[in-house]
Amino acid sequence: MVDHAERVLDPIPAPPTWLRRRARSAARSLAWTANEAVLFPIVAFFVVGLLSNLPGELLSDSWLVVLGGSEVVQHGLPHQDTLAIWTHGREWVDQQWLAQLGYYGLYTLGGIKLALLGHVAAAGSAFVLALAAARWRGASTRSVCWLALPSIFLLIWGSWNARAQSMALVLFVVLLWLVVGDARKQSRRVFLVLPLLVLWANIHGTALTGAVLVALWGITYAIERRRLPWRSWLPRAATLCLAPFACLFASPYALDLPGYYHLMLTHGGLHDYVMEWRPTTPTLQTAPFFALAFLVAWLAGRCRERLLSYEKIVLALTLVMALQSIRSVIWFTLATLMLVPVALDGVLKPNVSALRFRLLNRALVLTSLAGIVAASAAVAAKPSSWVLSEYPNGVLAAVDRVEARTPQVRVFANEMFTDWLMLERPQLKGRLAFDIRFELASKAEIRRLAETRRLVEGWRNTVAPYGLFVLRKGPESDLATALLREPGARLEYRGHGAIVIWRPVRGPR
């Protein structure tokens, strides 16, 4: 009896160390989710929006990035164009070859839908990291929410288009986070931007923006420490100013990149005729951007002590870029989302009635995560035809019929369809007039294309060598109507916004 009583009163063994660590980790995770609960619905709204709009994010750039990866795998890195008639033989610096390989790998594994999901993962990660950077910067959850909601609308311009730039969005956020972290507290971690720039230099041309941001911090760092002994700051400042630009040349196209960047920055045809390269002017659509820009300028003046000098420089630079071209609005938006919420806290009244209900917080988190999972499952269950709604099989069937009747026919197609056609029908390579790579075309050629669509005098000479036309309803409806009036012309297909026409080839008039 005594022995039994002693055994009953023996102390309960303590839980193993690993179990205690996991319990503490779980408790910290629960506390973190409770503090950030309001951000989860915003993230879910953005990601579910990306998933539900997947067919609308499949554009000409999406097909180009997959086609480019296919060309690299099959023929190696290109140096001269062989895909289009207008640009045949011209130098092609395929600077984003690594992003193309990534997209093509996803396309090979799971078709175009998996490639699009890779884009969603990249754009969604950039958004989440920008929110996390704002909270790390010291901003309240409330301020982050206030700026995140309008930012989503502006992010649509640049992130709701599956292309190489999607991967660059993540690199931009990580790079800016590292540099701002160094501006707040000096650390050798800032030099991680160098391998990051090497990667970025082979993914997208906006790596130049990243290099400029790092170099600007090097200049700011030197100015702020100019009164100290130069040996204490000059080597570090020089490295931050010069090494980022050296990283841009860590590419198979190293010797060709100066000409490439000069072309992309100064190509008159892109800036005059391609919508996303045009300056951002006040319209109803751009009103949210200008409202955000005025808010940022006002907060930078009103709460300037809350923003570091370097952060103000970043906001000013990205704002100028956004004003110069619509496609650059996304960089200003991401920088604003990361840096400005902490300044917004300076004008908002303290909120003592913040959301503190554990059950409600958990419900927000669980509902948001469930929404993302459900949307992902729904997209995975949909057939590939869902994302290909703008690229119907009827177009390919019509092209095949014409090919059977008229082998080696030349094709005049809208840029929306050109790279898709070459990917689906490789025999068309070298027989299409042009494709989405307008940077390879001259300003005169881009102008000629615009005038052809408006039926300006001389348009018949432009289309004279072509017997097959794959046009887009709306922008090219007038051109389609004029072609169908010609003797012998035949409508091969019409539907889903596409018009396919065949006609006997005639000489120029």
Sequence and secondary structure as in RCSB ss.txt:
>XXXX:A:sequence
MVDHAERVLDPIPAPPTWLRRRARSAARSLAWTANEAVLFPIVAFFVVGLLSNLPGELLSDSWLVVLGGSEVVQH
GLPHQDTLAIWTHGREWVDQQWLAQLGYYGLYTLGGIKLALLGHVAAAGSAFVLALAAARWRGASTRSVCWLALP
SIFLLIWGSWNARAQSMALVLFVVLLWLVVGDARKQSRRVFLVLPLLVLWANIHGTALTGAVLVALWGITYAIER
RRLPWRSWLPRAATLCLAPFACLFASPYALDLPGYYHLMLTHGGLHDYVMEWRPTTPTLQTAPFFALAFLVAWLA
GRCRERLLSYEKIVLALTLVMALQSIRSVIWFTLATLMLVPVALDGVLKPNVSALRFRLLNRALVLTSLAGIVAA
SAAVAAKPSSWVLSEYPNGVLAAVDRVEARTPQVRVFANEMFTDWLMLERPQLKGRLAFDIRFELASKAEIRRLA
ETRRLVEGWRNTVAPYGLFVLRKGPESDLATALLREPGARLEYRGHGAIVIWRPVRGPR
>XXXX:A:secstr
 HHHHHHHTS      HHHHHHHHHHHHHHHHHHHTTTHHHHHHHHHHHHHHTGGGG  HHHHHHHHHHHHHHHH
 S SB  SBSTTTTSB   TTHHHHHHHHHHHHHHHHHHHHHHHHHHHHHHHHHHHHHHHHTT  HHHHHHHHHH
HHHHHHHHHSS STHHHHHHHHHHHHHHHHHHHHS  GGGGGHHHHHHHHTTT TTHHHHHHHHHHHHHHHHHHT
TTS GGGTHHHHHHHHHHHHHHTT STTGGGHHHHHHHHHH HHHHHH GGGS     TTTHHHHHHHHHHHHHH
HHTGGGS HHHHHHHHHHHHHHHH GGGHHHHHHHHHHHSHHHHTTTS   TT    HHHHHHHHHHHHHHHHHH
HHHHHHS HHHHTTTS HHHHHHHHHHHHHSTT  EEE HHHHHHHHHH GGGTT BS  S GGGS HHHHHHHH
HHHTT TTHHHHHTT SEEEEETTTTHHHHHHHHTSTT EEEEEETTEEEEE       
